[in-house]
Structure formats: structure tokens, C-alpha cells
Amino acid sequence: MAAPTYTATSESVCEGHPDKVADLIADTILDALLAQDPASRAAVEVLCKGNLVVLAGEVTTAARVDYTQLVREVVRQIGYTDPAEPFSADGLHILQAISAQAVDIARGITDGPDQGAGDQGTVVGYATAETPELMPLPILLAHRLARTLADDRKARLVPWLRPDGKTQLSVRYEGGEPVAVTGVLVSAQHYEEASQEEIRSYVRDSLLPRALGGWHHPGIRLQVNPTGRFAQGGPSADCGLTGRKIIVDSYGGVARHGGGAFSGKDPSKVDRSGAYFARYAARRAVQAGLASRVELHLSYAIGVAEPTGLRADCFGTGDEREVEAFLREGFDFRPGAIIQRLGLSRPIYRATTNYGHFGKADLPWEQ
């Protein structure tokens, strides 16, 4: 039976998006803790709205971190520095509601190879041979559009760009392979004086050709700031929360998702480390030629080291039993072993926050 023709769509967001502001604050706090104390346990949640940032969650650490100063630095680096706006680095009110990790959880995740999982849950890792990065093309290109938009703002190539922004991209597949980009949506926050035609011309004539490269063509259906205006944005206008962009962070909806968010969590939480290692293992299976698409599902129980389940789906491109045997024989899926193999006790998490946690060559689970 021939593979069907279909269209897949994925979205990405810039680092000034309210949810990504929250994610970056959480991951920067985590890095600051791990830099001083690699054994830190953290589950940090952040809310951003107006001139308010709320930090909540659980942290057990020997590190000493000035959360208020760190939040202001992150917000300043993103680009929210206009004192006329409610959400501006120097004018923020920062509330803290952080306590220590619950003793009943801590007793099950002592360090070492047999360290128990920091929580129950399922995680998914995915890899596909359709791109050199072994990532689905729609999310890969959506991230490139968002990152290029942000790079142009920071380089002042486009003086009217502001930190918030979103992209969305559709790809047509034939016979299971991507053949063309069919549609692009770009929402770019801008200063009041920028005209809609000026914004559209920049996106059409500059952003798309550079970001899409060989996938760019004149027949792409383009939408730019569909409401006609996007001057109000960021946490000044909308509420941001950690963990609300889990599909943006992973595979853009092309693969399934276990449901757990990544940002703000130390690697004892298998929501994060398990998902990273599942991606690592799925990549290896594809690289070994066992299948051209692999979706690996793992499940864990709190306080238990060995995963409670392992299942592979190859979507008709390989033998699931062969892939599962390859994974069971060659990989140790216990949280402690994952942390050691990938070096996850280091302050590396700020680099994961924006433009996807997968497909970046410098991250250890991509190597």
C-alpha cells in the first residue's frame, strides 16, 4: 500500500514569547544551581504577567543564588528593557514561593546508577531520516524562521522588531517524504510606527529566503501578522508560564508526546532526562539503519530505577522487535546511568530552552 499524501504543520516561538520568557528564567535558575552544586534538585515554575514575575516550586541545594538579580538579567538579555512597558527588567516585582523537595520524593532518588526516577510518567523520543538532523522538517524549519527573526532583531537589521514572535510552517509529504513547503505564518511583534506592508515585505523578501534556503519557493502561501497589527506583546500583554510549549520543544506534533515539560527540572526528573535519552537512543537506531523512523516510548515509576516499559514504533519502516532488542542490549535507561552517560549534572540547560530541545548538534543527546 502506497504511503499517503498529507500535510504536516509545526510552530515555533521566539524567546520573547511570554511562555518562553518563563522557560528561560526557570532554566537559567537551574543552571545557576548546578554550576555551584551538581547534586541540586530543582523543579522551578515561573509565571510572568505585566510587571510581575512569580517563582514557585521546590529546590534542594547547597548553592546560593540571588533569584531577583538573575530574573532581571534574563529579562534584560531577552530585550525587555523599555521602562514605558509594564514588563521591563528594572521595573519588575519578583515574588518567590520556593520550598525544599518533599522528603518522600527525595528518599527514592539517591545518587548512583540505581538512582530512582524523580517521578512517574511516560516519555517519547523520536528520530527520522528525512533531514540530516534526524528531525521532522516542519519543526526544523519553523525553528529556523523564529531564530532568524530573533537574530535579525538582535543585530538591529530590522529596527522595528520587538522580542515576541511566532512562526508556523506546513510541509506536504508524498510517499512518506517531504516534497515542498506549502504555507508559512509569521507573527512578528513590532513598534507602532512599522506598517503592515513594511513587515510583510521583510518577511517575504528577506526572512523566508534566508531561513528556508533550498525549501524556499515563490508558491508558498504566506500570512504575516494576520490581525493586521502586533504592537502589544510579551508578558506586558499576555501571561507566560513554564511548560506550555511542550510540542514546540519537542517534535512539532509529528511525533507523540509523553506530556511532561522540560524547563526548570533537574535531570533526576525523567520528564526531562528520560525524554532526552529516548531521543538519543532513537537517533542511534535510525543511524544504525534499523528503520528510517523510530518513536521510542519509555515509562517510569517514582523511586524505581529500571523503566517499567519500553516500546518502539517504526511506522512500517523497520522491525519493532529488532529495534527494541537493539535498544535493550545497547542502552541503560536507568536515570542515574542516563545522567552519567550524557553528563546531565552540568549547567547546560539554558542552551536548550529556545528553538527546540532536539536537533541542535552541540547538545549531548544529539552527539
C-alpha positions as CSV (number, residue, x, y, z in Angstrom):
1,M,0.0,0.0,0.0
2,A,1.4,3.4,-1.1
3,A,2.2,5.9,1.6
4,P,-0.4,8.7,1.6
5,T,0.0,12.3,0.6
6,Y,-0.6,14.6,3.6
7,T,0.5,18.0,5.1
8,A,2.2,18.4,8.4
9,T,2.3,21.7,10.3
10,S,4.5,22.8,13.2
11,E,5.0,26.0,15.1
12,S,7.9,27.7,16.9
13,V,8.1,30.8,19.1
14,C,10.8,33.5,19.7
15,E,12.5,33.8,23.1
16,G,10.4,36.9,23.8
17,H,7.2,34.9,23.8
18,P,5.7,35.0,27.3
19,D,5.9,31.2,27.9
20,K,9.5,31.1,26.6
21,V,10.4,34.0,29.0
22,A,9.2,31.8,31.8
23,D,11.0,28.8,30.5
24,L,14.3,30.7,30.1
25,I,14.1,32.1,33.7
26,A,13.5,28.6,35.0
27,D,16.4,27.0,33.1
28,T,18.7,29.8,34.0
29,I,17.9,29.3,37.6
30,L,18.6,25.6,37.2
31,D,22.0,26.3,35.5
32,A,23.0,28.7,38.3
33,L,22.2,26.0,40.9
34,L,24.0,23.2,39.1
35,A,27.1,25.4,38.5
36,Q,27.6,25.6,42.3
37,D,26.1,22.2,43.3
38,P,25.8,19.5,40.6
39,A,23.6,17.5,43.1
40,S,20.9,20.2,43.2
41,R,17.3,19.1,43.0
42,A,15.0,21.6,41.3
43,A,11.5,21.9,39.9
44,V,11.1,25.6,39.2
45,E,7.9,27.1,37.8
46,V,7.6,30.6,36.6
47,L,4.7,33.0,35.9
48,C,5.2,36.3,34.0
49,K,2.4,38.9,33.6
50,G,2.5,42.7,33.5
51,N,5.2,43.8,35.9
52,L,5.1,40.6,38.0
53,V,7.3,37.5,37.9
54,V,6.3,34.7,40.3
55,L,8.9,31.9,41.1
56,A,7.4,28.8,42.7
57,G,8.4,25.2,43.1
58,E,10.9,23.0,45.0
59,V,14.7,23.4,45.3
60,T,17.1,21.5,47.5
61,T,20.7,22.6,47.0
62,A,23.9,23.9,48.7
63,A,24.1,26.7,46.1
64,R,23.3,30.3,46.9
65,V,21.6,32.1,44.1
66,D,20.2,35.7,44.0
67,Y,16.9,34.9,42.2
68,T,15.9,38.5,41.9
69,Q,19.1,39.6,40.2
70,L,19.1,36.6,37.9
71,V,15.5,37.2,36.8
72,R,16.3,40.8,35.9
73,E,19.4,39.7,33.9
74,V,17.5,37.2,31.9
75,V,14.7,39.6,31.0
76,R,17.3,42.2,30.1
77,Q,19.1,39.8,27.8
78,I,15.9,38.9,26.0
79,G,15.3,42.5,25.2
80,Y,12.5,43.7,27.5
81,T,14.2,46.9,28.7
82,D,11.7,49.7,27.8
83,P,10.7,51.4,31.1
84,A,7.4,52.5,29.4
85,E,6.3,48.9,29.2
86,P,4.9,47.0,32.3
87,F,7.3,44.1,31.7
88,S,10.7,45.7,31.8
89,A,13.8,44.3,33.5
90,D,14.4,47.0,36.0
91,G,10.7,47.6,37.0
92,L,9.7,44.0,37.8
93,H,8.2,42.8,41.1
94,I,9.5,39.4,41.8
95,L,7.7,37.1,44.2
96,Q,9.2,33.8,45.5
97,A,7.4,30.7,46.7
98,I,10.1,28.1,46.7
99,S,10.4,25.3,49.2
100,A,12.6,22.2,49.6
101,Q,11.9,19.0,47.8
102,A,9.5,16.7,49.6
103,V,11.3,14.2,51.8
104,D,9.1,11.3,50.5
105,I,10.4,12.0,47.0
106,A,14.0,12.7,48.0
107,R,14.3,9.3,49.7
108,G,13.8,7.5,46.4
109,I,16.3,9.3,44.2
110,T,19.7,8.9,45.9
111,D,22.7,9.4,43.6
112,G,24.3,6.5,41.8
113,P,23.5,4.0,38.9
114,D,20.4,2.7,40.8
115,Q,19.0,6.2,41.4
116,G,15.3,6.0,41.3
117,A,13.2,8.1,38.9
118,G,12.2,11.5,40.3
119,D,8.6,10.9,39.2
120,Q,6.4,8.6,37.4
121,G,5.5,9.2,33.8
122,T,6.0,8.4,30.1
123,V,8.4,9.9,27.7
124,V,8.9,9.8,24.0
125,G,12.0,10.0,21.8
126,Y,11.8,10.3,18.0
127,A,14.1,10.4,15.0
128,T,13.5,10.4,11.3
129,A,15.9,10.1,8.4
130,E,14.1,12.9,6.4
131,T,16.7,15.5,7.5
132,P,20.4,15.4,8.4
133,E,19.5,16.5,11.9
134,L,17.1,13.4,12.1
135,M,14.3,15.8,12.9
136,P,10.9,16.3,11.2
137,L,11.2,19.0,8.6
138,P,8.2,21.2,9.6
139,I,9.5,21.8,13.2
140,L,13.1,22.2,12.0
141,L,12.1,25.0,9.5
142,A,9.7,26.6,11.9
143,H,12.6,27.0,14.4
144,R,14.8,28.4,11.7
145,L,12.3,31.1,10.9
146,A,11.8,32.0,14.6
147,R,15.6,32.0,15.3
148,T,16.3,34.1,12.2
149,L,13.6,36.6,13.2
150,A,15.3,36.9,16.7
151,D,18.8,37.2,15.2
152,D,17.7,40.0,12.9
153,R,16.2,41.9,15.9
154,K,19.3,41.5,18.0
155,A,21.6,42.5,15.1
156,R,19.3,45.6,14.5
157,L,18.9,44.5,10.9
158,V,15.2,45.3,11.3
159,P,14.9,48.3,13.7
160,W,11.1,47.9,14.3
161,L,11.2,44.3,15.5
162,R,10.4,43.5,19.2
163,P,11.1,40.4,21.2
164,D,7.8,38.5,20.9
165,G,7.0,36.4,17.8
166,K,5.7,33.2,16.4
167,T,6.1,31.1,13.3
168,Q,4.2,28.3,11.7
169,L,5.1,26.2,8.7
170,S,3.4,23.5,6.7
171,V,5.1,20.8,4.6
172,R,3.5,18.5,2.0
173,Y,4.6,14.8,2.1
174,E,4.3,12.3,-0.7
175,G,5.2,8.7,-0.3
176,G,6.3,9.4,3.3
177,E,8.9,12.0,2.2
178,P,8.7,15.9,2.4
179,V,8.4,17.4,-1.0
180,A,7.5,21.1,-0.5
181,V,6.8,23.9,2.0
182,T,3.2,24.8,1.3
183,G,2.4,27.5,3.8
184,V,4.2,29.9,6.3
185,L,2.7,32.1,9.0
186,V,4.9,34.7,10.7
187,S,3.6,36.9,13.6
188,A,6.3,39.5,14.4
189,Q,5.9,41.9,17.3
190,H,6.7,45.4,16.1
191,Y,7.0,49.1,17.2
192,E,3.9,51.2,16.5
193,E,5.5,53.1,13.5
194,A,6.0,50.0,11.4
195,S,3.5,49.5,8.6
196,Q,1.9,46.1,7.7
197,E,3.3,46.4,4.2
198,E,6.9,47.0,5.5
199,I,6.6,44.0,7.8
200,R,5.2,41.8,5.1
201,S,7.9,42.8,2.6
202,Y,10.7,42.0,5.1
203,V,9.2,38.5,5.8
204,R,8.6,37.7,2.1
205,D,11.7,39.1,0.6
206,S,14.3,38.7,3.3
207,L,13.3,36.4,6.2
208,L,11.9,33.5,4.2
209,P,14.7,33.1,1.6
210,R,17.4,33.1,4.2
211,A,15.7,30.9,6.8
212,L,14.2,28.3,4.4
213,G,17.2,28.0,2.0
214,G,16.5,25.4,-0.6
215,W,13.0,24.8,0.6
216,H,12.0,28.4,-0.3
217,H,9.9,28.9,-3.5
218,P,7.6,31.6,-4.8
219,G,4.5,29.4,-4.4
220,I,4.4,29.4,-0.6
221,R,1.2,30.6,0.9
222,L,2.2,33.4,3.2
223,Q,0.4,35.0,6.1
224,V,2.1,37.8,8.1
225,N,0.5,39.3,11.3
226,P,-3.0,38.1,10.3
227,T,-4.9,40.5,12.5
228,G,-3.0,43.4,10.8
229,R,-1.2,44.5,13.9
230,F,1.1,43.1,16.7
231,A,2.4,46.0,18.6
232,Q,1.3,44.7,22.0
233,G,3.1,41.5,23.0
234,G,5.3,39.7,25.5
235,P,4.3,39.4,29.2
236,S,3.1,43.0,29.2
237,A,0.1,41.8,27.2
238,D,-0.1,38.1,27.8
239,C,0.6,35.7,30.7
240,G,3.6,33.4,30.4
241,L,4.0,30.1,32.2
242,T,6.7,27.4,32.2
243,G,5.9,24.2,30.4
244,R,3.2,25.4,28.0
245,K,5.2,24.9,24.8
246,I,6.0,21.2,25.1
247,I,5.2,20.5,21.4
248,V,7.3,23.4,20.2
249,D,10.1,22.0,22.5
250,S,9.9,18.5,21.0
251,Y,8.8,17.3,17.5
252,G,6.2,19.8,16.5
253,G,3.3,17.4,16.7
254,V,4.8,15.0,14.2
255,A,5.6,12.5,17.0
256,R,3.6,11.8,20.1
257,H,4.5,13.3,23.5
258,G,4.6,11.9,27.0
259,G,3.1,15.0,28.5
260,G,5.8,16.2,30.8
261,A,7.5,19.6,30.4
262,F,11.3,20.1,30.4
263,S,12.3,23.6,31.6
264,G,13.2,24.2,35.3
265,K,13.6,20.5,36.1
266,D,16.9,18.9,37.2
267,P,17.9,15.6,35.4
268,S,16.6,13.4,38.2
269,K,13.2,14.2,36.7
270,V,12.7,11.6,33.9
271,D,10.3,14.0,32.2
272,R,13.5,15.7,31.1
273,S,16.4,13.2,31.2
274,G,14.3,10.3,30.0
275,A,13.0,12.3,27.0
276,Y,16.5,13.3,26.1
277,F,17.8,9.8,26.3
278,A,14.9,8.4,24.4
279,R,15.8,10.8,21.6
280,Y,19.4,9.8,21.9
281,A,18.5,6.1,21.6
282,A,16.0,6.6,18.7
283,R,18.7,8.5,16.8
284,R,21.1,5.6,17.2
285,A,18.5,3.1,15.9
286,V,18.0,5.3,12.8
287,Q,21.7,5.8,12.3
288,A,22.2,2.0,12.6
289,G,19.9,1.6,9.6
290,L,17.3,-0.4,11.6
291,A,14.5,1.9,10.5
292,S,14.1,5.3,8.8
293,R,11.6,6.5,11.5
294,V,11.7,5.4,15.2
295,E,9.4,6.6,18.0
296,L,10.6,5.2,21.4
297,H,8.2,5.1,24.4
298,L,9.6,4.7,27.9
299,S,7.6,4.7,31.2
300,Y,8.9,5.1,34.8
301,A,7.7,4.7,38.4
302,I,8.8,7.2,41.1
303,G,11.7,5.9,43.1
304,V,12.4,3.0,40.7
305,A,15.5,2.9,38.5
306,E,14.5,0.5,35.8
307,P,11.9,1.7,33.3
308,T,8.6,0.0,33.7
309,G,8.1,-0.2,29.9
310,L,9.9,0.2,26.6
311,R,8.2,0.2,23.2
312,A,9.3,1.2,19.7
313,D,7.1,2.2,16.7
314,C,8.8,2.2,13.3
315,F,5.7,3.2,11.2
316,G,6.4,0.4,8.8
317,T,10.0,1.4,8.1
318,G,11.6,-1.3,10.2
319,D,11.1,-4.3,12.6
320,E,10.0,-3.1,16.0
321,R,11.2,-6.3,17.7
322,E,14.6,-5.9,16.2
323,V,14.8,-2.2,17.2
324,E,13.6,-3.0,20.8
325,A,16.3,-5.7,21.1
326,F,18.9,-3.3,19.9
327,L,17.8,-0.7,22.5
328,R,17.6,-3.1,25.4
329,E,21.0,-4.6,24.7
330,G,22.9,-1.3,24.0
331,F,21.4,1.3,26.3
332,D,21.0,1.6,30.1
333,F,17.7,3.5,30.7
334,R,18.1,4.0,34.4
335,P,18.1,7.7,35.4
336,G,21.5,7.5,37.1
337,A,23.1,5.9,34.1
338,I,21.5,8.4,31.8
339,I,22.8,11.3,33.8
340,Q,26.3,9.9,33.8
341,R,26.3,8.9,30.1
342,L,25.1,12.3,28.9
343,G,26.7,14.5,31.6
344,L,23.4,16.0,32.7
345,S,24.6,17.3,36.0
346,R,26.3,20.2,34.3
347,P,24.8,23.7,33.7
348,I,23.8,23.1,30.1
349,Y,20.0,23.8,30.2
350,R,19.8,27.4,29.2
351,A,21.0,26.3,25.8
352,T,18.0,24.0,25.4
353,T,15.2,26.5,26.2
354,N,14.6,28.2,22.8
355,Y,14.1,26.8,19.3
356,G,13.7,23.2,20.4
357,H,15.4,20.8,22.8
358,F,16.3,18.4,19.9
359,G,18.2,18.8,16.6
360,K,20.9,21.1,18.0
361,A,24.3,19.5,17.3
362,D,26.0,20.8,20.4
363,L,23.7,19.1,22.9
364,P,25.0,15.8,24.3
365,W,21.9,13.7,23.3
366,E,22.5,14.8,19.7
367,Q,26.1,13.6,19.6
